[in-house]
Amino acid sequence: MAGAPHPHAPTPRTSPAKTADTQVIVVGAGPAGLLLAGELALRGIQVTLLERRHGPTTESRASTLHARTMELLDSRGLLADLGSPPCEPRGHFGGIPLDLTLPGPYPGQWKVPQTRTESVLEEWALGLGADLRCGHTLHAVADRGTHVEAAATSRHGQHVTLRAAHLVACDGQDSTVRRLLGADFPGTPATRELLRADVEGIDIPDRRFERLPGGLAVAARNPAGVTRVMVHEFGAAVRERAGDPHFDEIAAAWKRVTGEDITGGTPLWVNHFDDENRRLARYRHGRVLFAGDAAHRQMPIGGQALNLGLQDAYNLGWKLAAAVDGTAPAGLLDTYGTERAAVGAAVLGNIRAQALLLLGGPETEPLRTVLAELVAHDDVRRHLAAMISGLDVRYDVGGPEHPLRGARLPHLRLRTGASVCSTAELLRSGRGLLLGLGAPPPPAGTALADRIDTVTARPAPGSPLADTPAVLVRPDGHVVWTGGRDGDGLAQAVARWFGPP
């Protein structure tokens, strides 16, 4: 985090309260909060991030970016900043190997430490003008009807009150905002847990979801020589702790399950996660909205939790910006909760199924055997791979049925005049896209130049766009209209998603 104090700096005396104004307050500067801040700032919205930590995290808990997330990062020009992360085409469903290869430029799972993801998103958001305030502890949130107020204490002990049009909670599974509002968070409690640690100085065999008589063991050593271990004992109850487990507890469980002694290693960090499965009843509470783990709590199996949160922010950013700058059509902001709650329910459902397969004891073996046989059929494999990769998301955007309507714009190379570019590059402005394919698009959608880019391009023969004369695409890459040169229905789609001129 920018501007972090020296860890041993003295704590100043408490200062008088100050009140400041911004347009949107984002609570939490993890991946979802940083992406949301960047999306808002890209559109000229004044956004202030409040982060409790005093500096960047050194714990890289989530390290998997899936295909859809890679596409959205490409649509903002951020992939180059990630470097050259390794890609693993093989994933899993509940510990059962699964080939994630699907059509598109980013099949598989990309291994990017969360610290790197956050660093890239932070640099992008701050470069666009977002204001990041580290060391701020939130203690009150109030929706005043015309605006929202957030009260926090800064790292210097100063009481700060911020006013904004909206506040978005991106403050994690133990969300302070959710607690302060008393938001209904239904679901199922934890029944199983997985202990996890990054350990230096141990030499043990790699294990990929290895099921042993006493439990599940996972071990993977990275190029820096650090081994991540995860262990679950079959039938073990979830223990009540004040915080994360001690390394001795993890080492003891590892010894009971694998017979290996890792006590001589140095733990860099330890934590645990369980199969608690909850989702907010409403993602929007007046002028307060929720995204990422603040809106849903799930076991982070296969990296889906991180990717789900980033895609929440991607869906919300352009809608909230339009609401703030006054260009949003009626009901636009409410579509965030409708669309992402449906996606969240589907993802949490598949995660719950995977948790049963992964952490269930010997009684799950017949089910695992049947599923492994089914995954060998390519239709099943593709269905599960699309589910995990986020490539199956399709929103209800109204209008006549069409294979592209509601789905993401396919990632393709297009010829625009004398040059060639990708569909992702056409979305980098953060505006909508009216794309004429082979000829200029209908004029009915060209009146909102401040909100919609109009492009004429020629797709390659046989591409998914080859037989579609024109498409209207939201800033988050989802197609909301397809049609011919007559533009039938285009004006209605423009009004519904982008508002009047």
C-alpha positions in Angstrom: 0.0 0.0 0.0 1.2 3.4 -0.8 2.3 5.7 2.0 2.6 3.0 4.6 4.3 4.2 7.9 7.4 2.7 9.4 6.3 -0.3 11.4 7.8 1.0 14.6 6.8 4.6 14.2 5.3 6.1 17.4 1.5 6.5 17.5 0.6 10.2 17.5 -1.9 11.7 19.8 -5.6 11.6 18.7 -6.5 14.6 16.6 -9.9 16.3 16.2 -12.3 14.8 13.7 -12.3 16.0 10.1 -15.0 15.7 7.4 -14.1 15.3 3.8 -16.2 14.5 0.7 -15.7 12.1 -2.2 -18.0 10.5 -4.7 -17.6 6.8 -3.8 -16.0 5.2 -0.8 -14.6 1.7 -1.2 -13.9 -0.1 2.0 -11.1 -2.7 1.6 -8.1 -2.5 -0.7 -7.8 -6.1 -1.6 -8.1 -7.3 -5.3 -11.9 -6.6 -5.6 -11.7 -3.1 -4.0 -8.7 -2.1 -6.0 -10.3 -3.3 -9.3 -13.5 -1.4 -8.4 -11.6 1.7 -7.6 -9.8 1.6 -10.9 -13.0 1.0 -12.8 -14.6 4.1 -11.2 -11.5 6.3 -11.6 -11.3 5.2 -15.3 -14.7 6.9 -15.7 -13.7 10.1 -13.9 -15.3 9.2 -10.6 -13.6 10.5 -7.4 -13.1 7.4 -5.3 -11.5 6.9 -1.9 -10.3 3.6 -0.6 -10.2 2.9 3.1 -7.9 0.1 4.1 -7.3 -1.2 7.6 -3.8 -2.6 6.9 -0.9 -0.2 7.2 0.9 -1.6 4.3 0.8 -4.3 1.6 0.1 -7.9 2.6 3.0 -10.4 2.4 0.6 -13.3 2.5 -0.2 -14.5 -1.0 -3.3 -16.5 -0.2 -5.0 -16.7 -3.6 -2.8 -17.4 -6.6 -5.1 -18.5 -9.4 -6.5 -16.4 -12.1 -9.0 -18.1 -14.4 -9.7 -17.5 -18.1 -12.5 -15.0 -17.7 -10.5 -12.9 -15.2 -7.5 -12.9 -17.6 -9.9 -11.6 -20.3 -11.2 -8.7 -18.2 -7.6 -7.7 -17.2 -6.8 -7.8 -20.9 -9.7 -5.5 -21.6 -8.1 -2.9 -19.3 -4.6 -3.4 -20.7 -3.2 -4.9 -17.4 -1.9 -8.3 -18.5 1.6 -7.1 -19.4 2.0 -5.8 -15.9 1.5 -9.4 -14.5 4.7 -10.5 -16.3 4.8 -14.0 -17.6 2.9 -16.1 -15.1 2.9 -19.9 -15.5 -0.2 -21.4 -16.9 -1.5 -24.8 -15.9 -4.1 -26.3 -18.2 -5.1 -28.9 -15.6 -7.4 -27.9 -12.8 -9.7 -30.0 -10.7 -13.3 -30.4 -9.6 -13.4 -31.4 -6.0 -9.9 -32.9 -6.3 -10.7 -34.9 -9.5 -8.4 -33.8 -12.3 -10.1 -31.6 -14.9 -8.7 -30.3 -18.2 -9.7 -26.6 -18.2 -8.8 -26.0 -21.9 -11.6 -24.1 -23.7 -11.7 -21.9 -26.8 -10.1 -18.5 -26.1 -6.7 -17.0 -25.5 -6.3 -17.8 -21.8 -7.3 -21.4 -21.2 -6.3 -23.0 -17.9 -5.3 -21.4 -14.6 -2.7 -18.7 -14.4 -0.5 -18.7 -11.3 -0.1 -15.2 -10.1 0.6 -14.5 -6.4 -2.1 -12.3 -4.8 0.6 -9.8 -3.8 1.4 -9.3 -7.5 -2.3 -9.0 -8.5 -2.8 -6.4 -5.8 0.3 -4.5 -6.8 -0.8 -4.2 -10.4 -4.3 -3.2 -9.6 -3.1 -0.7 -7.0 -0.7 1.0 -9.4 -3.5 1.2 -12.1 -6.1 2.6 -9.7 -3.8 5.2 -8.2 -2.5 6.2 -11.6 -6.1 7.0 -12.6 -6.5 9.2 -9.5 -8.0 6.9 -6.8 -7.2 8.0 -3.3 -5.9 5.1 -1.1 -5.8 5.7 2.7 -4.1 2.9 4.6 -4.3 2.4 8.3 -8.0 3.5 8.5 -10.2 1.4 10.8 -13.9 1.8 10.0 -16.3 2.0 13.0 -19.6 3.5 11.6 -21.6 3.6 8.4 -24.8 5.6 7.9 -27.1 5.9 4.9 -28.6 9.4 5.1 -30.8 9.0 2.1 -29.1 11.6 0.0 -25.6 10.4 0.8 -23.7 7.9 2.9 -21.3 8.7 5.7 -18.4 6.5 6.9 -16.6 7.2 10.2 -13.0 5.8 10.7 -10.0 6.3 12.7 -6.7 6.9 10.9 -3.4 5.4 11.7 -2.5 8.7 13.4 -5.5 8.4 15.7 -7.4 11.0 13.9 -11.2 10.6 13.6 -12.3 11.0 10.0 -15.8 11.2 8.5 -16.2 10.8 4.8 -19.4 11.6 2.9 -20.1 10.1 -0.5 -22.9 9.3 -2.9 -22.3 5.6 -2.4 -20.2 3.2 -0.3 -19.0 -0.2 -1.5 -17.9 -2.9 1.0 -15.0 -4.9 -0.4 -13.7 -5.7 3.0 -13.6 -9.5 3.0 -15.5 -12.5 4.4 -15.6 -10.9 7.9 -16.8 -7.6 6.5 -17.0 -4.8 9.0 -19.6 -3.0 6.8 -21.8 -6.1 6.8 -21.6 -6.3 10.6 -22.3 -2.6 11.1 -25.4 -2.8 8.9 -26.6 -6.1 10.3 -27.1 -7.3 6.7 -28.8 -10.7 6.4 -26.2 -13.3 5.5 -27.9 -16.7 5.2 -26.2 -20.0 4.4 -24.7 -23.0 6.0 -22.2 -23.1 8.8 -18.7 -24.7 8.6 -18.5 -28.5 9.1 -15.0 -29.2 7.7 -11.8 -27.2 7.5 -8.4 -27.3 5.7 -5.2 -26.1 7.4 -2.7 -24.3 5.3 0.8 -22.9 5.5 3.7 -21.7 3.4 6.8 -23.3 4.8 10.5 -22.7 4.1 13.2 -25.3 4.6 11.4 -28.6 4.2 11.9 -31.3 1.5 8.8 -33.4 1.1 7.2 -34.9 -2.0 4.7 -32.9 -4.0 1.1 -34.1 -3.4 -1.8 -33.1 -5.6 -5.1 -33.6 -3.6 -3.7 -36.9 -2.3 -6.4 -38.9 -0.4 -4.8 -41.0 2.3 -6.5 -43.2 4.8 -6.6 -40.5 7.4 -7.2 -37.4 5.3 -6.4 -35.2 2.4 -2.9 -33.8 1.8 -1.6 -31.2 -0.7 2.0 -30.1 -1.1 3.5 -27.9 -3.8 7.0 -26.4 -3.8 7.5 -23.1 -5.7 10.7 -22.0 -7.5 11.8 -20.0 -4.5 11.9 -23.2 -2.4 8.8 -22.5 -0.4 6.4 -25.4 0.0 2.6 -24.8 0.5 1.0 -27.5 2.5 -2.7 -28.1 3.1 -4.1 -30.8 5.2 -7.5 -32.1 6.3 -8.2 -35.0 8.6 -11.3 -36.9 7.7 -14.1 -36.6 10.3 -12.3 -33.9 12.3 -14.5 -31.2 13.7 -14.0 -27.5 13.0 -12.0 -26.1 15.9 -12.9 -22.8 17.5 -10.0 -20.5 17.5 -9.4 -16.8 18.3 -7.4 -16.5 15.1 -5.3 -18.6 12.7 -4.0 -22.0 13.8 -0.4 -22.3 15.2 2.1 -24.0 12.9 2.5 -26.8 15.5 -1.2 -27.7 15.0 -0.7 -27.9 11.2 2.5 -29.9 11.5 0.9 -32.4 13.9 -2.1 -32.9 11.5 0.3 -33.3 8.6 2.3 -36.0 10.5 -0.9 -37.9 11.4 -2.1 -37.9 7.8 1.1 -38.3 5.8 3.6 -39.6 8.4 6.0 -36.8 7.4 7.7 -34.5 9.9 7.7 -30.8 8.8 8.4 -29.3 12.3 11.9 -28.3 11.2 10.6 -25.9 8.6 10.0 -22.2 9.0 6.4 -21.1 8.5 6.1 -17.9 6.5 2.4 -17.7 7.2 -0.4 -20.0 8.3 -4.1 -19.9 8.1 -7.1 -22.1 7.6 -10.3 -22.1 5.7 -13.5 -24.0 6.1 -16.6 -24.9 4.1 -18.9 -22.2 5.5 -21.2 -21.2 2.6 -23.1 -17.9 2.8 -24.4 -15.2 0.4 -26.0 -11.9 1.2 -29.7 -11.8 0.8 -29.2 -8.4 -1.0 -26.1 -7.0 -2.6 -27.5 -3.5 -2.4 -28.7 -1.8 0.8 -29.7 1.7 -0.4 -26.5 3.6 -1.0 -24.3 0.8 0.3 -23.3 -2.1 -1.9 -21.3 -5.2 -1.4 -18.8 -7.0 -3.7 -16.3 -9.9 -3.4 -16.1 -11.9 -0.2 -18.0 -9.2 1.7 -21.1 -10.4 -0.4 -20.4 -14.1 -0.2 -18.4 -16.5 1.9 -17.2 -19.8 0.4 -14.3 -22.2 0.5 -11.6 -20.9 -1.9 -11.5 -24.1 -3.9 -9.6 -23.8 -7.2 -9.2 -20.0 -6.9 -12.9 -19.4 -7.6 -13.4 -17.0 -4.6 -10.9 -14.5 -5.9 -12.1 -14.6 -9.4 -15.7 -14.3 -8.4 -14.9 -11.2 -6.4 -13.0 -9.5 -9.2 -15.8 -10.2 -11.6 -18.3 -8.7 -9.1 -16.2 -5.5 -9.2 -16.0 -5.6 -13.0 -19.8 -5.8 -13.3 -20.4 -3.1 -10.7 -17.9 -0.4 -11.7 -19.4 1.0 -14.9 -23.0 0.8 -13.4 -22.0 2.7 -10.3 -20.1 5.3 -12.2 -23.1 5.9 -14.4 -25.3 6.3 -11.3 -22.9 8.8 -9.8 -22.5 10.9 -12.9 -26.2 10.9 -13.6 -26.2 9.1 -16.9 -27.6 5.8 -15.6 -31.0 4.7 -16.9 -33.6 3.8 -14.2 -32.9 0.4 -12.6 -29.3 0.0 -14.0 -27.7 -0.1 -10.6 -30.1 -2.7 -9.4 -29.1 -5.1 -12.2 -25.7 -5.5 -10.4 -27.3 -7.3 -7.5 -29.7 -9.3 -9.7 -26.9 -10.5 -12.0 -24.2 -11.1 -9.6 -26.4 -12.8 -6.9 -27.4 -15.3 -9.5 -23.8 -15.9 -10.5 -22.8 -16.1 -6.8 -25.4 -18.7 -6.1 -24.2 -20.9 -9.0 -20.5 -20.6 -7.9 -21.3 -21.2 -4.2 -23.3 -24.3 -5.3 -20.5 -25.8 -7.2 -18.0 -25.0 -4.4 -20.2 -26.7 -1.9 -20.4 -29.8 -4.1 -16.6 -29.7 -4.5 -16.1 -29.4 -0.7 -18.1 -32.6 -0.2 -16.0 -34.4 -2.8 -12.7 -33.0 -1.6 -13.1 -33.3 2.2 -15.5 -36.1 2.5 -14.2 -39.4 3.9 -14.3 -42.9 2.4 -18.1 -42.6 2.0 -17.6 -40.3 -1.0 -15.4 -42.6 -3.0 -18.2 -44.2 -5.1 -19.4 -40.7 -6.0 -15.9 -39.6 -6.9 -15.5 -42.7 -9.1 -18.7 -42.0 -11.0 -17.8 -38.3 -11.5 -14.3 -39.2 -12.7 -15.9 -41.4 -15.4 -18.3 -38.6 -16.4 -15.4 -36.1 -16.7 -13.9 -38.3 -19.4 -16.8 -37.3 -21.6 -15.9 -34.0 -23.3 -19.3 -32.4 -23.0 -19.2 -32.9 -19.2 -15.6 -31.7 -19.1 -16.3 -28.6 -21.1 -19.4 -27.8 -18.9 -17.4 -28.0 -15.7 -14.4 -26.2 -17.1 -16.6 -23.3 -18.2 -18.2 -23.2 -14.8 -14.9 -23.0 -13.0 -13.3 -20.6 -15.5 -16.2 -18.1 -15.4 -16.7 -18.5 -19.2 -20.3 -19.8 -18.8 -21.7 -16.6 -17.3 -24.7 -15.3 -19.3 -26.9 -12.5 -18.0 -30.6 -12.0 -18.8 -30.4 -8.8 -20.9 -33.8 -9.2 -22.6 -34.6 -9.2 -26.3 -34.9 -12.0 -28.8 -33.0 -15.2 -28.2 -29.5 -15.2 -29.7 -26.4 -17.3 -29.0 -24.4 -14.1 -28.1 -27.0 -12.1 -26.3 -26.2 -11.9 -22.6 -22.9 -13.8 -23.1 -19.4 -12.2 -23.1 -18.1 -10.9 -26.4 -15.9 -13.6 -27.8 -12.2 -12.8 -27.7 -11.3 -12.5 -31.3 -8.9 -10.7 -33.6 -10.6 -8.2 -35.9 -9.5 -6.1 -38.8 -10.3 -2.4 -38.4 -9.2 -0.5 -41.4 -5.5 -1.2 -42.0 -4.9 -2.6 -38.6 -5.8 -5.7 -36.6 -6.8 -5.6 -32.9 -8.6 -7.8 -30.4 -12.1 -7.4 -29.1 -10.5 -6.9 -25.6 -8.6 -3.9 -27.0 -11.9 -2.4 -28.2 -13.1 -2.3 -24.6 -10.2 -0.5 -23.0 -11.8 2.9 -23.0 -14.3 1.6 -20.4 -17.2 2.7 -22.5 -19.8 0.6 -24.3 -19.1 -0.7 -27.8 -21.3 -0.6 -30.9 -19.5 -2.9 -33.3 -20.5 -3.1 -37.0 -19.2 -6.3 -38.6 -18.3 -5.9 -42.2 -20.1 -2.6 -42.6 -20.9 0.4 -40.4 -23.4 -0.3 -37.6 -26.9 1.1 -37.6 -27.1 4.8 -36.8 -29.6 4.3 -34.0 -26.9 3.7 -31.5 -24.4 6.3 -32.5 -25.8 9.3 -30.5 -24.0 8.6 -27.2 -20.4 9.1 -28.1 -19.5 9.9 -24.5 -20.7 6.5 -23.5 -20.4 4.2 -26.5 -17.5 3.7 -29.0 -18.6 3.0 -32.5 -16.3 0.7 -34.5 -16.5 -1.0 -37.9 -14.5 -4.2 -38.2 -14.2 -7.3 -40.3 -14.2 -10.7 -38.5 -12.4 -13.7 -39.8 -14.5 -16.2 -41.8 -16.0 -18.9 -39.5 -15.6 -16.8 -36.3 -18.5 -16.6 -33.8 -19.2 -13.1 -35.2 -19.1 -13.9 -38.9 -22.9 -14.1 -39.3 -23.8 -11.2 -37.1 -24.1 -7.8 -38.7 -23.8 -5.7 -35.5 -23.6 -6.1 -31.7 -23.9 -3.7 -28.8 -21.6 -4.5 -25.9 -21.6 -3.3 -22.3 -18.4 -1.9 -20.7 -18.0 -5.3 -18.9 -17.9 -7.1 -22.2 -21.4 -8.6 -22.3 -23.5 -8.4 -25.4 -26.9 -6.7 -24.9 -28.1 -6.5 -28.5 -27.5 -8.3 -31.8 -29.1 -7.3 -35.0 -29.1 -6.3 -38.7 -28.5 -3.2 -40.6 -32.0 -2.0 -39.9 -31.1 -1.6 -36.2 -34.4 -3.1 -35.0 -34.4 -3.0 -31.2 -31.1 -1.1 -30.9 -32.5 2.2 -29.7 -34.3 0.4 -26.9 -31.2 -1.5 -25.9 -29.1 1.7 -25.9 -31.7 3.4 -23.7 -32.0 0.4 -21.3 -28.2 0.1 -20.7 -26.8 3.5 -21.4 -29.6 6.0 -20.8 -30.9 8.9 -22.8 -28.6 11.3 -24.6 
